[in-house]
């Protein structure tokens, strides 16, 4: 039988003790609430479906996000020099919206509301990543912190936004010529060399700006990327055109190949695009252009393409396989019958 006793003038404490289960107690403002809670707990223990909710009730989603960002993430994710890791921003948005709720109260309705509200502000790809980060935090809660979620992982129970369609923007010959002219006329002397290197190597913007002269081996024709998106060191082959660009670049005091800040390069590139009359073209589209050109050669396997691009899975490279198929079809058309 549960024990109900009064505490002070306005509170009631309910206690449930049953062999084989840890003792449970909770304080309520009314006797009826205490009776209902005790009866529910005792019934669950009797049916063998009881789950200890005490830790989940004491901790909020915000508490777990704080622990995740200090105890787990720094040791399992690549840390950037500027401290602007994607998981930090994702956790910040999650904490602001859901941090005040206890783990016991977090259900799929709350998570679905978060999803729908965020979709009015950002793209579906961003929301997907934030939901998957919330799922990681909750899995960390259960596996590393040994806190049982009474409602399970609500992220597994809701519909995820569909992945955004991959961009396929490429410049025609006239646009490339106009972009080249405007980049070379830019006051930023590193703009056109940076564009050329991006197209010749397929490096991401952060990888290109993090490239140092000490990791460039012109004799062996490759550059070693130490700070990549997925946290793994990658060797990028350098084409003759890329080597020609590097030969003309001055050696900076900092040791960086492209000694320019990210936002400085961003604004210079956007300004050049505007002067050239080019719309809907981003810096990341240069990487897509580089990989498309490699795929169009028709003599590289998907694995070789992945080695250049740095993709950890081949899923992201499926969009380039049709380009290889076109080249193979041209080869087949030349085979005598």
SERO-4910 file (N, C-alpha, C, O; in steps of 0.05 Angstrom, whole numbers):
BEGIN
 pado doro    nc1    nc2    nc3   cac1   cac2   cac3    cc1    cc2    cc3    oc1    oc2    oc3
  Unk    A     17    -24      0      0      0      0     18     25      0     37     26     15
  Unk    A     11     45    -16     26     70    -16     22     85     10      1     82     24
  Unk    A     41    102     17     39    118     41     36    147     32     52    158     16
  Unk    A     16    160     43     10    189     37     12    204     63     -2    197     83
  Unk    A     29    224     64     31    240     89     33    269     82     43    277     60
  Unk    A     23    285    100     23    314     96     50    326    103     62    319    123
  Unk    A     60    345     87     85    358     92     79    388     94     72    401     74
  Unk    A     82    399    117     76    427    121     46    432    120     30    414    126
  Unk    A     38    455    112     10    462    111     -3    458     84    -28    456     82
  Unk    A     13    456     62      1    457     36     11    435     17      3    435     -6
  Unk    A     27    416     27     38    396      8     33    368     19     30    363     44
  Unk    A     31    349      1     27    320      7     49    304     -6     55    307    -30
  Unk    A     61    286      9     82    269     -1     71    240     -4     60    229     15
  Unk    A     75    229    -28     67    201    -34     91    184    -36    111    191    -49
  Unk    A     91    160    -23    113    141    -24    102    114    -32     81    105    -22
  Unk    A    117    101    -50    109     74    -59    134     56    -55    155     62    -66
  Unk    A    130     34    -41    152     15    -36    142    -13    -44    121    -21    -35
  Unk    A    157    -26    -62    150    -53    -70    175    -69    -75    194    -58    -85
  Unk    A    175    -93    -66    198   -110    -68    207   -113    -97    191   -119   -115
  Unk    A    233   -110   -102    244   -112   -129    245    -86   -144    255    -85   -166
  Unk    A    235    -64   -132    235    -38   -145    247    -18   -126    245    -20   -102
  Unk    A    261      3   -137    271     24   -120    248     40   -108    228     44   -122
  Unk    A    250     49    -83    228     65    -71    223     90    -87    242    103    -97
  Unk    A    197     98    -90    190    121   -105    175    140    -86    158    132    -70
  Unk    A    181    166    -90    167    186    -74    165    212    -90    182    218   -107
  Unk    A    143    227    -85    138    252    -99    120    269    -83    102    259    -69
  Unk    A    124    295    -84    108    314    -69     88    329    -87     95    337   -109
  Unk    A     63    332    -77     42    345    -92     29    367    -75     32    368    -51
  Unk    A     14    384    -89      0    406    -75    -27    397    -64    -38    409    -46
  Unk    A    -38    375    -75    -64    365    -65    -63    335    -59    -47    321    -70
  Unk    A    -80    327    -41    -81    298    -33    -91    281    -56    -81    258    -60
  Unk    A   -109    292    -72   -120    276    -94    -98    270   -115    -97    248   -126
  Unk    A    -81    290   -120    -59    285   -139    -40    264   -129    -30    247   -144
  Unk    A    -34    265   -103    -16    246    -91    -27    218    -92    -13    199    -98
  Unk    A    -53    215    -86    -66    189    -88    -65    177   -116    -60    154   -120
  Unk    A    -71    195   -136    -72    185   -164    -44    176   -173    -41    156   -186
  Unk    A    -24    192   -166      4    185   -174     12    159   -161     23    141   -174
  Unk    A      7    156   -135     15    131   -121      1    107   -132     13     85   -135
  Unk    A    -25    110   -138    -40     87   -149    -29     79   -177    -28     55   -183
  Unk    A    -22     99   -193    -11     94   -219     16     79   -218     20     59   -232
  Unk    A     34     88   -200     60     76   -197     57     47   -187     70     29   -197
  Unk    A     39     43   -167     35     17   -156     24     -2   -177     31    -26   -178
  Unk    A      6      8   -193     -6     -9   -214     15    -17   -235     16    -40   -243
  Unk    A     32      2   -243     53     -4   -262     73    -25   -252     81    -42   -266
  Unk    A     79    -22   -226     97    -42   -213     84    -70   -213     97    -90   -217
  Unk    A     58    -70   -207     44    -95   -206     42   -109   -233     42   -134   -235
  Unk    A     41    -93   -255     39   -104   -282     67   -108   -294     69   -118   -317
  Unk    A     88   -100   -280    115   -104   -290    122    -85   -313    140    -91   -329
  Unk    A    109    -61   -314    115    -42   -336    126    -16   -324    127      4   -338
  Unk    A    134    -16   -299    142      9   -286    169     18   -298    187      2   -302
  Unk    A    171     44   -303    196     57   -311    202     80   -292    185     97   -287
  Unk    A    226     80   -280    233    101   -261    235    128   -276    252    131   -293
  Unk    A    218    147   -270    217    173   -283    231    195   -267    233    218   -276
  Unk    A    242    188   -244    253    209   -226    275    225   -239    275    250   -238
  Unk    A    294    212   -252    316    226   -265    306    243   -288    315    265   -293
  Unk    A    287    231   -303    276    246   -326    261    270   -317    260    290   -332
  Unk    A    248    269   -294    233    292   -284    251    313   -273    244    337   -274
  Unk    A    274    305   -262    292    324   -249    309    339   -270    317    362   -264
  Unk    A    313    327   -293    331    339   -313    315    350   -337    295    338   -345
  Unk    A    323    373   -346    310    385   -370    326    378   -395    348    369   -394
  Unk    A    313    384   -417    326    380   -443    351    398   -444    372    390   -455
  Unk    A    349    422   -433    372    441   -433    395    430   -417    418    433   -424
  Unk    A    389    416   -395    410    404   -378    426    383   -395    450    382   -394
  Unk    A    411    367   -410    424    346   -426    440    358   -449    461    347   -457
  Unk    A    430    379   -461    444    393   -483    471    404   -472    491    402   -485
  Unk    A    470    415   -448    495    426   -436    515    404   -431    539    407   -437
  Unk    A    505    381   -421    524    359   -416    534    347   -442    558    339   -444
  Unk    A    517    346   -463    525    335   -489    547    353   -501    567    342   -512
  Unk    A    544    379   -499    564    397   -511    590    399   -496    610    408   -507
  Unk    A    590    390   -471    615    392   -455    628    364   -451    652    362   -449
  Unk    A    611    343   -448    621    317   -441    625    298   -465    640    279   -464
  Unk    A    610    304   -487    610    285   -509    620    297   -535    640    288   -547
  Unk    A    608    319   -544    614    330   -570    643    337   -575    654    331   -596
  Unk    A    656    351   -556    684    359   -560    703    335   -565    724    339   -577
  Unk    A    695    311   -557    713    288   -560    704    270   -583    718    250   -589
  Unk    A    682    276   -596    672    259   -618    668    275   -644    661    262   -664
  Unk    A    671    301   -643    668    317   -667    694    333   -672    708    339   -653
  Unk    A    699    339   -697    722    355   -704    718    383   -694    697    395   -700
  Unk    A    737    394   -680    735    421   -669    749    441   -689    772    436   -697
  Unk    A    735    462   -695    746    483   -712    762    503   -696    756    507   -672
  Unk    A    781    516   -709    797    536   -695    781    560   -686    787    572   -666
  Unk    A    760    567   -701    743    590   -694    720    583   -675    705    601   -668
  Unk    A    717    557   -668    696    549   -649    668    550   -661    649    550   -646
  Unk    A    666    551   -688    640    554   -701    631    527   -713    624    526   -737
  Unk    A    631    507   -697    622    480   -706    592    480   -710    577    494   -696
  Unk    A    583    465   -730    554    464   -736    538    454   -712    516    464   -707
  Unk    A    549    435   -698    533    423   -676    528    443   -653    509    441   -639
  Unk    A    546    463   -650    541    483   -629    517    500   -636    500    505   -619
  Unk    A    514    508   -661    491    524   -670    465    508   -668    445    518   -660
  Unk    A    467    482   -676    443    465   -675    434    462   -646    410    464   -640
  Unk    A    453    457   -628    446    453   -600    435    479   -588    417    478   -571
  Unk    A    445    502   -596    436    528   -586    407    532   -594    391    541   -577
  Unk    A    399    526   -618    371    529   -627    353    510   -612    331    518   -604
  Unk    A    362    485   -608    346    466   -593    342    474   -564    320    471   -554
  Unk    A    363    484   -552    361    492   -524    342    515   -520    327    516   -501
  Unk    A    344    534   -539    326    558   -537    297    551   -539    280    563   -525
  Unk    A    291    531   -556    263    524   -561    252    503   -542    229    504   -534
  Unk    A    269    483   -534    259    460   -519    273    457   -492    266    439   -476
  Unk    A    293    474   -486    309    470   -462    295    471   -436    304    459   -417
  Unk    A    272    485   -435    258    488   -409    241    464   -402    232    462   -379
  Unk    A    236    446   -421    219    423   -415    235    400   -402    259    396   -408
  Unk    A    222    387   -383    235    364   -370    236    341   -390    220    340   -409
  Unk    A    254    322   -387    257    300   -404    231    283   -404    224    271   -424
  Unk    A    218    282   -381    194    266   -378    171    278   -394    152    264   -403
  Unk    A    172    305   -399    150    318   -413    155    320   -443    136    326   -458
  Unk    A    179    314   -452    185    317   -480    172    294   -496    178    270   -491
  Unk    A    154    301   -514    141    281   -530    141    290   -560    151    311   -566
  Unk    A    130    273   -577    131    279   -605    115    303   -613    120    316   -633
  Unk    A     95    310   -597     79    334   -603     96    359   -601     96    377   -618
  Unk    A    112    361   -579    130    384   -575    151    385   -597    157    407   -608
  Unk    A    162    362   -604    183    361   -625    171    368   -652    184    382   -668
  Unk    A    147    359   -658    134    365   -683    128    395   -685    130    407   -706
  Unk    A    120    408   -663    116    437   -662    142    452   -668    142    472   -683
  Unk    A    163    442   -656    189    454   -662    196    452   -691    205    472   -703
  Unk    A    192    429   -703    197    424   -731    182    443   -749    193    456   -766
  Unk    A    156    446   -744    139    462   -761    146    492   -758    145    507   -778
  Unk    A    153    501   -734    160    529   -730    186    535   -744    189    556   -757
  Unk    A    206    517   -742    232    522   -754    230    522   -784    246    536   -798
  Unk    A    212    506   -795    209    505   -824    199    531   -836    203    536   -860
  Unk    A    187    548   -820    179    575   -830    202    594   -830    200    616   -842
  Unk    A    225    587   -818    248    605   -816    272    595   -832    286    612   -843
  Unk    A    276    569   -833    300    558   -847    291    535   -865    268    527   -865
  Unk    A    310    526   -881    304    505   -900    301    477   -887    308    473   -864
  Unk    A    290    459   -903    284    432   -892    310    417   -885    310    401   -866
  Unk    A    331    421   -900    356    408   -894    367    416   -866    377    399   -851
  Unk    A    365    442   -860    374    451   -834    357    439   -812    368    431   -791
  Unk    A    331    438   -816    313    426   -795    319    397   -791    319    387   -768
  Unk    A    324    382   -812    331    354   -810    356    350   -793    357    333   -776
  Unk    A    376    366   -798    401    364   -783    396    370   -753    408    357   -736
  Unk    A    380    390   -747    374    397   -719    359    374   -705    364    368   -682
  Unk    A    340    362   -720    325    339   -708    343    316   -703    341    302   -682
  Unk    A    361    310   -721    380    288   -717    399    294   -694    408    276   -679
  Unk    A    406    320   -690    423    327   -667    407    323   -641    419    314   -622
  Unk    A    381    330   -641    365    325   -617    364    296   -611    365    288   -588
  Unk    A    362    279   -631    361    250   -627    388    241   -615    388    223   -598
  Unk    A    410    252   -624    436    245   -613    438    252   -584    449    237   -567
  Unk    A    428    276   -577    428    285   -549    412    266   -532    420    259   -509
  Unk    A    389    257   -542    371    239   -526    384    211   -524    381    198   -503
  Unk    A    397    202   -545    411    176   -543    435    178   -523    440    159   -508
  Unk    A    448    201   -523    469    206   -503    458    205   -475    470    195   -456
  Unk    A    434    216   -472    421    216   -446    416    188   -435    420    183   -412
  Unk    A    407    171   -454    400    143   -445    425    126   -442    427    111   -423
  Unk    A    444    128   -461    467    109   -460    489    118   -442    500    102   -427
  Unk    A    496    144   -443    518    154   -427    510    164   -399    525    161   -380
  Unk    A    486    175   -397    478    186   -371    459    167   -356    452    172   -333
  Unk    A    452    145   -369    435    124   -356    408    136   -346    398    128   -325
  Unk    A    397    154   -362    371    166   -355    350    155   -374    353    158   -398
  Unk    A    330    141   -364    309    129   -381    289    150   -389    280    166   -373
  Unk    A    283    151   -415    263    169   -425    236    155   -425    232    136   -440
  Unk    A    218    163   -407    192    149   -405    176    147   -431    162    127   -436
  Unk    A    179    167   -448    164    168   -473    181    158   -496    172    159   -519
  Unk    A    205    149   -491    222    140   -512    234    164   -526    232    187   -517
  Unk    A    246    160   -549    258    181   -565    237    192   -584    230    179   -604
  Unk    A    226    216   -579    204    226   -595    212    233   -624    195    234   -642
  Unk    A    238    237   -629    247    243   -656    242    219   -675    237    223   -699
  Unk    A    243    195   -664    239    171   -680    209    168   -688    203    153   -706
  Unk    A    192    183   -675    163    179   -679    150    201   -696    126    199   -701
  Unk    A    166    220   -706    154    242   -721    164    241   -750    184    228   -756
  Unk    A    149    254   -767    157    256   -796    180    276   -799    179    298   -788
  Unk    A    200    268   -813    223    286   -818    219    302   -844    207    291   -863
  Unk    A    228    326   -845    226    342   -870    241    328   -892    262    315   -887
  Unk    A    232    330   -916    246    318   -939    272    333   -944    273    357   -939
  Unk    A    292    319   -953    318    331   -959    315    351   -982    301    346  -1002
  Unk    A    328    374   -979    327    394  -1000    339    384  -1025    358    368  -1025
  Unk    A    328    392  -1048    339    383  -1074    366    395  -1078    371    418  -1073
  Unk    A    385    378  -1087    412    387  -1091    413    409  -1112    399    407  -1133
  Unk    A    430    429  -1107    434    450  -1127    448    439  -1151    466    422  -1149
  Unk    A    441    449  -1175    454    439  -1199    461    463  -1217    459    461  -1242
  Unk    A    468    486  -1204    474    510  -1219    502    509  -1230    521    506  -1215
  Unk    A    504    511  -1257    530    512  -1270    530    536  -1290    509    542  -1301
  Unk    A    553    548  -1293    555    571  -1311    560    562  -1340    574    542  -1345
  Unk    A    549    577  -1359    555    572  -1387    581    586  -1394    593    600  -1377
  Unk    A    591    582  -1418    617    593  -1426    618    623  -1424    638    634  -1415
  Unk    A    596    636  -1432    595    666  -1430    596    675  -1401    610    695  -1395
  Unk    A    581    662  -1384    581    669  -1356    609    666  -1343    618    682  -1327
  Unk    A    622    643  -1351    649    638  -1340    668    660  -1349    685    669  -1333
  Unk    A    666    668  -1373    684    689  -1384    679    716  -1369    698    730  -1362
  Unk    A    654    722  -1365    647    747  -1350    656    746  -1321    666    765  -1310
  Unk    A    653    722  -1309    662    719  -1281    692    722  -1279    703    735  -1261
  Unk    A    706    710  -1298    736    712  -1299    745    741  -1301    763    750  -1287
  Unk    A    732    756  -1318    739    785  -1322    735    800  -1296    752    816  -1288
  Unk    A    712    797  -1284    705    812  -1260    722    804  -1236    729    821  -1219
  Unk    A    728    778  -1233    745    769  -1211    774    780  -1214    786    788  -1194
  Unk    A    783    782  -1239    810    792  -1243    811    822  -1240    832    834  -1234
  Unk    A    788    835  -1242    787    864  -1238    782    871  -1208    782    895  -1201
  Unk    A    777    851  -1192    772    856  -1164    796    867  -1150    819    862  -1157
  Unk    A    791    884  -1129    813    895  -1114    827    873  -1097    849    876  -1088
  Unk    A    812    851  -1093    823    829  -1078    839    811  -1097    828    797  -1114
  Unk    A    866    812  -1095    883    799  -1114    881    768  -1112    890    754  -1130
  Unk    A    870    758  -1090    868    729  -1086    842    718  -1096    838    693  -1095
  Unk    A    823    735  -1104    797    724  -1112    798    705  -1136    789    683  -1133
  Unk    A    810    713  -1158    811    696  -1181    827    671  -1177    819    649  -1185
  Unk    A    851    673  -1164    866    648  -1158    850    629  -1140    851    605  -1143
  Unk    A    834    640  -1121    818    623  -1103    796    609  -1119    791    586  -1115
  Unk    A    784    623  -1138    763    611  -1155    775    589  -1172    764    567  -1174
  Unk    A    799    595  -1184    812    574  -1200    819    550  -1184    815    527  -1194
  Unk    A    829    553  -1160    836    531  -1143    812    515  -1135    813    490  -1134
  Unk    A    790    528  -1129    765    515  -1122    755    497  -1144    746    474  -1139
  Unk    A    757    507  -1169    747    491  -1192    766    469  -1199    758    448  -1208
  Unk    A    792    473  -1195    812    453  -1203    815    431  -1182    822    408  -1189
  Unk    A    808    436  -1157    813    417  -1136    787    406  -1123    788    384  -1111
  Unk    A    765    421  -1125    741    412  -1112    741    417  -1082    724    406  -1068
  Unk    A    760    433  -1072    761    438  -1043    737    455  -1034    727    472  -1049
  Unk    A    728    450  -1010    709    468   -998    722    494   -991    747    496   -990
  Unk    A    706    515   -987    718    541   -981    735    541   -956    757    552   -956
  Unk    A    726    528   -935    741    526   -910    767    511   -914    787    518   -902
  Unk    A    766    490   -930    790    474   -935    811    491   -951    835    490   -946
  Unk    A    801    506   -970    819    522   -987    832    544   -970    856    549   -973
  Unk    A    816    557   -953    827    579   -937    845    568   -915    861    583   -904
  Unk    A    842    543   -908    859    531   -887    884    518   -898    900    508   -883
  Unk    A    887    519   -925    910    507   -937    935    524   -932    935    548   -936
  Unk    A    957    511   -924    982    525   -919   1003    516   -938   1002    493   -948
  Unk    A   1024    532   -942   1045    525   -961   1061    501   -952   1071    486   -969
  Unk    A   1063    497   -926   1078    474   -916   1065    447   -922   1078    426   -921
  Unk    A   1039    448   -929   1026    422   -935   1022    419   -965   1009    400   -974
  Unk    A   1033    436   -981   1032    434  -1010   1058    421  -1020   1080    432  -1016
  Unk    A   1055    399  -1033   1078    385  -1045   1077    387  -1075   1065    370  -1088
  Unk    A   1089    408  -1086   1087    413  -1115   1101    391  -1131   1093    384  -1153
  Unk    A   1123    380  -1120   1138    360  -1134   1122    334  -1137   1122    321  -1158
  Unk    A   1107    327  -1116   1091    302  -1117   1062    309  -1126   1046    290  -1129
  Unk    A   1056    334  -1130   1031    344  -1141   1007    337  -1124    987    326  -1134
  Unk    A   1008    343  -1099    984    341  -1082    987    361  -1058   1008    370  -1052
  Unk    A    964    366  -1047    962    384  -1023    949    368  -1001    929    354  -1006
  Unk    A    959    370   -977    949    355   -954    930    374   -938    939    394   -928
  Unk    A    905    366   -936    885    382   -922    883    370   -893    875    347   -890
  Unk    A    891    386   -874    890    377   -846    865    385   -832    857    372   -812
  Unk    A    851    405   -841    826    414   -828    803    412   -848    797    430   -863
  Unk    A    790    388   -848    768    383   -866    742    381   -852    741    381   -827
  Unk    A    720    381   -867    693    381   -855    688    356   -839    676    358   -817
  Unk    A    697    333   -849    691    308   -834    713    301   -814    712    279   -802
  Unk    A    733    318   -811    753    314   -791    776    296   -798    793    290   -781
  Unk    A    776    286   -823    798    268   -831    817    282   -850    809    299   -867
  Unk    A    843    276   -847    863    288   -864    859    276   -893    855    252   -896
  Unk    A    861    294   -913    857    285   -940    878    297   -959    885    320   -957
  Unk    A    888    280   -977    907    289   -997    892    295  -1023    878    278  -1033
  Unk    A    895    319  -1033    881    328  -1057    901    330  -1080    920    344  -1078
  Unk    A    896    316  -1102    914    317  -1125    913    345  -1138    892    357  -1139
  Unk    A    936    354  -1147    937    381  -1160    941    378  -1190    961    366  -1199
  Unk    A    923    388  -1205    925    387  -1234    946    407  -1244    955    424  -1228
  Unk    A    955    404  -1269    975    424  -1279    964    452  -1277    980    471  -1271
  Unk    A    938    457  -1281    927    484  -1279    929    494  -1250    934    517  -1245
  Unk    A    923    476  -1231    925    484  -1203    954    491  -1195    959    510  -1181
  Unk    A    973    475  -1205   1001    480  -1199   1010    507  -1211   1026    521  -1199
  Unk    A    999    513  -1235   1006    538  -1247    995    562  -1231   1009    583  -1229
  Unk    A    972    559  -1219    961    580  -1202    978    584  -1178    985    606  -1170
  Unk    A    986    562  -1165   1003    563  -1141   1030    576  -1146   1041    591  -1130
  Unk    A   1041    571  -1170   1067    582  -1177   1067    613  -1178   1088    625  -1173
  Unk    A   1044    624  -1185   1042    653  -1188   1035    667  -1162   1036    692  -1160
  Unk    A   1027    652  -1142   1018    664  -1117   1042    672  -1100   1061    657  -1098
  Unk    A   1042    696  -1087   1063    703  -1069   1061    688  -1042   1039    680  -1035
  Unk    A   1083    684  -1029   1083    670  -1003   1077    690   -981   1091    710   -978
  Unk    A   1055    686   -967   1047    704   -946   1062    699   -920   1073    678   -916
  Unk    A   1062    720   -903   1076    717   -877   1062    696   -860   1075    682   -844
  Unk    A   1035    695   -862   1020    676   -845   1025    647   -854   1020    629   -838
  Unk    A   1034    643   -878   1038    616   -887   1014    604   -902   1016    582   -912
  Unk    A    992    619   -903    968    609   -916    971    613   -946    982    633   -955
  Unk    A    961    595   -961    962    597   -991    943    619  -1000    951    635  -1017
  Unk    A    919    621   -988    900    642   -994    896    657   -968    877    650   -953
  Unk    A    912    677   -962    910    691   -936    888    712   -935    892    736   -933
  Unk    A    863    702   -937    839    719   -937    819    708   -917    816    684   -915
  Unk    A    805    726   -903    783    717   -885    760    707   -901    755    716   -924
  Unk    A    745    689   -890    722    677   -904    702    697   -914    694    696   -937
  Unk    A    694    716   -896    673    735   -904    684    755   -924    669    765   -941
  Unk    A    710    761   -923    722    778   -943    721    766   -971    713    779   -990
  Unk    A    727    740   -972    726    725   -997    697    723  -1007    691    726  -1031
  Unk    A    679    719   -988    650    716   -995    640    742  -1008    627    741  -1029
  Unk    A    645    765   -995    635    790  -1006    648    797  -1033    635    808  -1050
  Unk    A    674    792  -1036    688    797  -1061    676    780  -1083    673    790  -1106
  Unk    A    670    755  -1077    659    737  -1098    631    746  -1106    624    746  -1129
  Unk    A    615    752  -1086    587    761  -1092    587    787  -1108    571    790  -1126
  Unk    A    606    805  -1101    607    830  -1117    615    825  -1146    605    837  -1164
  Unk    A    634    806  -1150    642    799  -1177    619    787  -1193    616    793  -1216
  Unk    A    603    770  -1179    580    758  -1193    560    779  -1201    548    777  -1222
  Unk    A    555    798  -1183    536    820  -1190    546    836  -1214    530    842  -1232
  Unk    A    571    843  -1214    582    859  -1236    581    843  -1262    578    854  -1284
  Unk    A    584    817  -1260    583    799  -1284    555    793  -1293    551    780  -1313
  Unk    A    535    802  -1277    507    796  -1284    499    767  -1279    481    757  -1292
  Unk    A    513    754  -1261    508    725  -1255    490    724  -1230    496    735  -1209
  Unk    A    468    709  -1232    449    706  -1210    448    677  -1201    455    659  -1215
  Unk    A    440    674  -1175    437    648  -1164    461    630  -1167    459    607  -1176
  Unk    A    484    641  -1159    509    625  -1160    525    631  -1135    531    654  -1129
  Unk    A    532    609  -1120    545    612  -1095    574    601  -1097    581    587  -1116
  Unk    A    589    606  -1076    616    595  -1076    616    565  -1076    633    552  -1090
  Unk    A    597    553  -1062    596    523  -1061    590    511  -1088    597    488  -1093
  Unk    A    578    527  -1106    573    517  -1133    599    512  -1148    599    497  -1167
  Unk    A    620    525  -1140    646    520  -1153    655    491  -1147    667    479  -1165
  Unk    A    650    482  -1123    656    454  -1117    640    435  -1134    650    415  -1144
  Unk    A    614    441  -1138    598    425  -1155    608    425  -1184    608    404  -1197
  Unk    A    617    448  -1193    629    450  -1219    654    433  -1222    657    419  -1242
  Unk    A    671    433  -1201    695    418  -1202    689    388  -1204    701    374  -1220
  Unk    A    671    378  -1188    665    349  -1188    650    341  -1213    654    319  -1224
  Unk    A    634    360  -1224    620    354  -1249    640    351  -1272    638    333  -1288
  Unk    A    660    368  -1272    681    366  -1293    696    340  -1291    702    328  -1311
  Unk    A    702    332  -1267    717    307  -1263    700    283  -1272    710    265  -1285
  Unk    A    674    284  -1265    656    262  -1273    652    261  -1303    650    239  -1315
  Unk    A    652    284  -1316    648    285  -1345    671    274  -1361    669    268  -1384
  Unk    A    694    272  -1348    718    261  -1361    712    232  -1369    721    222  -1390
  Unk    A    697    218  -1352    690    190  -1358    710    169  -1352    706    146  -1357
  Unk    A    734    178  -1342    755    158  -1336    760    155  -1307    781    144  -1299
  Unk    A    742    166  -1290    745    164  -1261    723    148  -1249    699    152  -1255
  Unk    A    729    129  -1231    709    114  -1217    697    131  -1195    708    152  -1188
  Unk    A    674    123  -1184    662    137  -1162    680    138  -1138    680    158  -1123
  Unk    A    695    116  -1133    713    116  -1111    735    136  -1114    744    149  -1095
  Unk    A    745    139  -1138    766    159  -1143    755    187  -1140    769    205  -1130
  Unk    A    730    190  -1148    717    217  -1145    714    223  -1116    717    246  -1107
  Unk    A    707    203  -1100    704    207  -1071    730    214  -1058    731    229  -1039
  Unk    A    752    202  -1068    778    207  -1056    786    236  -1061    799    249  -1043
  Unk    A    778    248  -1083    783    276  -1089    765    294  -1072    774    314  -1061
  Unk    A    739    287  -1072    719    305  -1059    720    304  -1029    714    323  -1015
  Unk    A    727    280  -1018    727    278   -988    701    268   -977    698    269   -953
  Unk    A    682    260   -994    657    249   -984    662    222   -970    676    205   -981
  Unk    A    650    219   -946    654    194   -931    636    172   -941    642    148   -938
  Unk    A    614    179   -954    596    159   -965    592    166   -995    596    188  -1003
  Unk    A    584    145  -1010    580    149  -1039    553    160  -1046    548    167  -1069
  Unk    A    535    162  -1026    508    172  -1031    508    199  -1043    492    205  -1062
  Unk    A    525    217  -1033    525    245  -1043    536    247  -1071    533    268  -1084
  Unk    A    549    226  -1081    562    227  -1107    544    215  -1129    552    214  -1153
  Unk    A    520    205  -1121    503    193  -1141    494    213  -1162    488    205  -1185
  Unk    A    493    238  -1155    484    259  -1174    503    262  -1197    496    273  -1218
  Unk    A    528    252  -1194    548    255  -1215    550    230  -1233    564    231  -1253
  Unk    A    537    209  -1225    540    184  -1240    527    186  -1268    536    173  -1287
  Unk    A    506    203  -1271    494    205  -1298    513    219  -1317    511    215  -1341
  Unk    A    531    237  -1307    550    249  -1324    570    229  -1334    578    230  -1358
  Unk    A    578    210  -1317    596    189  -1326    582    171  -1346    595    162  -1366
  Unk    A    556    166  -1342    541    149  -1361    540    161  -1388    542    147  -1408
  Unk    A    538    188  -1390    537    201  -1416    563    196  -1431    563    191  -1455
  Unk    A    586    199  -1417    612    195  -1429    616    166  -1438    627    160  -1460
  Unk    A    606    147  -1421    609    119  -1428    592    113  -1453    599     96  -1470
  Unk    A    568    125  -1455    551    121  -1478    564    131  -1503    562    119  -1524
  Unk    A    579    153  -1501    593    164  -1524    615    144  -1533    620    140  -1557
  Unk    A    629    132  -1513    649    112  -1519    637     88  -1533    648     77  -1553
  Unk    A    614     79  -1523    601     55  -1534    592     61  -1563    592     43  -1580
  Unk    A    585     86  -1568    575     93  -1595    598     92  -1615    594     89  -1639
  Unk    A    623     93  -1606    646     93  -1624    657     65  -1629    675     61  -1645
  Unk    A    647     45  -1613    657     18  -1615    646      6  -1642    622      5  -1646
  Unk    A    663     -4  -1659    654    -16  -1685    638    -42  -1680    643    -57  -1661
  Unk    A    619    -46  -1697    602    -70  -1695    609    -90  -1717    597   -111  -1718
***
